[in-house]
Structures are given as structure tokens and as C-alpha cells.
């Protein structure tokens, strides 16, 4: 995007330079030049000054148009994370990309900020689950922890889709109506991905609550707790991860 802004700045500088040159040419006092330089020199230099200004105007605008054409052909900044079922996505990489896209896609900042909040949320839940694992040797905790790891990957892959949509919202599109239509379309898709993630986070919260209850029951020596909710959430979060590993449609 910065590369695309350079031709605009160059045009402003060129127009300012040409305007200053034109003002200077129009304020030249031919008689003063004749007195100082002589009539022959003055009559040669004055047309040369006008020719130089015209050459700068024509050549400068040609150079600007060439630079503008090159800037338009520059590739858009792609996302730097890959979405592949055989590779776990790094939450840190996703976070870095969300922050970067807040700068290059400022109109999507609130939605991208929500994605960052979702990463923070799952990070806190994993930390809490890690504390439970560290302090308690209870069955099912390992499965619950693995389910949260699956949930984190589901969130990351949805956020990778968010980044792909953000990439398609080109702020350099000159047709304002088309630019707004494309933005609205992809913003709706981004909102849907984020809503899916909120559902995952709600189930993670349920899992964490049930896990804490489970640990407390075990500590108290009771085995009467109904594990159906806990195991059901574990299974659903794991299945989400499996579905996200499947090939994605357009």
C-alpha cells in the first residue's frame, strides 16, 4: 500500500514544482534581464526557460504515469501464514498478521481486533487448564487439555480465513461503489467466521467449568458427577478440528 501512495506524493510534488516555476517565469522582467545579461543572451535564455518548464511538465507527467502503472501492478501484501491440514498454525503468527492487517486494512480494524481478543481468550483458557493439569493427576484432564488445543487450532484456521477475506478488501480500488460492495461482502464473511469462533469459545468455557467441577468432585472422593456434558464438549471440539482439517471449499 505504501508503494501505491508514492506516485500520489510524486504528483503533488511535481505540480507544486511546476506551479512555482510558472510563477517565476511569469514574473521575469525582460528589461531587467536585458540590462544585466544583454539583449542577445536574454533573448536566448527566456525561450530556453519556457522550453525547460514545458519539458519538465511533459516529462514529469509521463514519469508519473509510468510510476502509477507500476504501482498498480504491485502485488497486494499477502498473508504470511499457511492453511494446511498437515501443519499446525501458530497463534503468534496469526496475531502478528492480524496486527499487520489492522494497519493495511484500517476499515476492518474492529473485526480484526475481535480476532485478537479471541486469541487472548483461548490463551487464558489453556493457561487455566494447564494449571489444573499441573496440580491434579486426574483422568480426563489430558483429553480436556487436548480438546482446548484442538479448539485453538480451529480458531486459528478461522482467523486465517478472516485474513484471506481482509486481503481481498482492496483500499486502492478506485470505483468507490465497487470498493464498498466488496468490503461489505467480505465483512459479512469475516463476521460469520468470528461468530463461529465465539461458539467454539463458549464451548471451551463450558468445558473449563465442567473440568473444574470434575476435579473438585475427584478431590472430594466422589464419583457421582455426570460426565456427559464434559465428554460431549470434548468430542465436539475434537470433531471441529477434524472438520477444519478437511479440504476447504472456495
N, C-alpha and C positions, 0 to 999 in steps of 0.2 A: 504494500500500500504506500509506503514511503517513496518507493521508486516511481509510483504513478503520480505523486504530488510534486516531484521535482520539475516536470515540464510546466506545470502551472506557475510555480515560483519563477522559472526562467522567463515565461511570457510576461509576467508582471515587471521583472527587471528590464527586459527588452523594451517594453512600452515606455517605462519611465526614462530609460536612456534616450530613446528616440524623441520623446517629448522635450527632454532637456536640450537635446541637440537642435531640435526645430526652433525652440525659443531663442537659443543662441544665434542661429542663422538669421532669424527674423530681426534680431536686434543689432546686427552688424551695420556699422556706419561706413558705407563705401568711401565717402570722402575722407574719413579718418584713416582708412587703410591706404588710400592713395597718398596721403600726406606722409604716412610712416613708411610705406613699402615701395611707393612708386606706382604709377598707373599701370605699367605692364604687369608687374608682379601681382598687383591687386586684381587685375582683370583675369589673371590665370588662376589665382588661389580661390577666388569666390566661386566660380563654377566647379572647381575641384571639391570644395567643401560640400556643395549641394550634391555632387555626384557621390561623394563618400557617404553622405547621410542616406541617399537613396539606396546605395549598395548595402549599407547596414540594415536598412528596413527590409529589403527583399531577402538578403541572405539570412538575416536573423530569423525571419518568419519561416523560411524554408527549413532552417536548422531546428526550429521549434516544432514544426510539423513532423519532421523525421523522429525527433525525440519522443513526441507524443505517440507516434505509431509504434515505436519500440516499447514504450511503457505499457501500451495496451496489450502487447503480445507477451508481456512478462507473466509467468505462471503465478497463480494465486498461491499464497502461503499454505501449503498442505499441513495436515495434522501429522504429528511425529510419532504416533502410536499405531500399532498394527492390530487388527482384529482377526485373530486366527485361533481356531479351537485347540491347536497344539501348543499354544503359548499363553501363559498367564499374563494378564495385564497388570502393570504396576500402578497402584493408586497414586504414587508420587508423580509418575509420568502424566497420568490423567490430570492431576491437579495442576501441573505446570502448563499443560495445554489449555486448560480452562482459563487460567490466569492470562495466558498469552492471547487467547481469543477475546478476552474482555477488552483488550487494547485494540485489536484489529477489527472487532465487530462490536463496537460500543452499544449499538442498539439492542444487542442481545444480553447486555450485562446482567439484568435482573435474573434471567433464566440461567445463565452460566453461574451466577452467584448461588442459585439454588442447588446446582450440581455440586459446588464446593461444600455447601452445608451438608449434603447427603454423604459425601466422603467423610466429613468430620463426624457425622452421626454414626456411621458404621465403624469408624475407628474407635470411638468411645465404647461401643458395644463389644467390640473384640477385646479391648483392654479389660473391660469388666469380666468378660468370660475367661480371659487369661488369669485374672486374679482368682476366680473360682477354681480353675484347674490347678493352680499352684498350691492352693490351701486345702484342697479336698481331693481324696482319691476315691471317687465315686463313679460307678458305671454310668454310661450315657453322656457323661461330660465331654468325652472325646468326640462323640458323634455330634453333640450340640456345637462344639467349637468348630468342627469341620463344616457344619451347616452354615455357620456365620462366615467362614472363609468362602464357601460357595456363593453366599449372598453378596459378599464384597465383589467377587468376580462378576456376578450378574449386574450389579450396579455399575461397575467399571465399563462393562461392554455396552450397557445402555448409554453411558456417558460418551463412549466412543462414537455411538450413533448420533448423539447430540452434536458432537464436534463435526461430524460429517455434514450434518444439516447446516451448522453455522458456517461451514466453509462455502456452502452454496449461496449464501446471502451476500452477494457482491455489492459493497457500498459504492463501487465505481460505475455501476450501471447508470447510464445517462438518462434512460427513459424512466422518469420518476414513477409513473403508474406501474410499469412492469417491476421496478425495484420494490415498490411497496407490496405488490401482489406476491412476488417471490418470497419476500420477508414474511408476510402473513402466513403463507403456506407452510414454510419451514418452521416458523414459530409454533404453529399448531402441532406439528410432528414432535418438536422438542418438548412441548408441554405434555404430550402423551407419554414420551419416554420418561420424563421426570415423574409423572403420575404413577407409572409402573414401578419406579424406584421407591416411591413413597409407600406403595403397597408392600414391597419387599421389606422396607424398614419397619413397617407396622408389625409384620410377622416376626421380624427379628426381636422387636420389643416384647412381643408375646413369648417368644422362646426364652428370652433372658429372664422374664418374670417367672415363667414356669420352672426354669432351671434353678433359680434362687429358692423357690418353694421346695423343689425336689431335694436340693442339698440340705435345707433345714429339716425336712422330713427324715432324711437319712441320718443326720446328726442326732435327731431325737429318737432314733431307733424304730421309727415307724415305716411300714411298707404298705400303707393303705392308700397312698396317693394314686389317683387315676392318671396314668401317663399318656392317655390317648391324645390330649391336646399337644403335649410336648413332642411326642413322636410324630404326630401328624404335621406339625410345623417343620420339624427336621426333614421329613420326607419331601414336603412341598418346596423347601429351599434348595434341597439337593436336586430335585426334578427341574427346578428353574435353571440351575446351572447346566444340566444336561440339554435342555431345550436351547439354551444360548449357544451351546457347542455345535448344534445342528447348523447346516448351511443356511445363511440368511437370504431371504428373497430381496429383490430390488427395493 
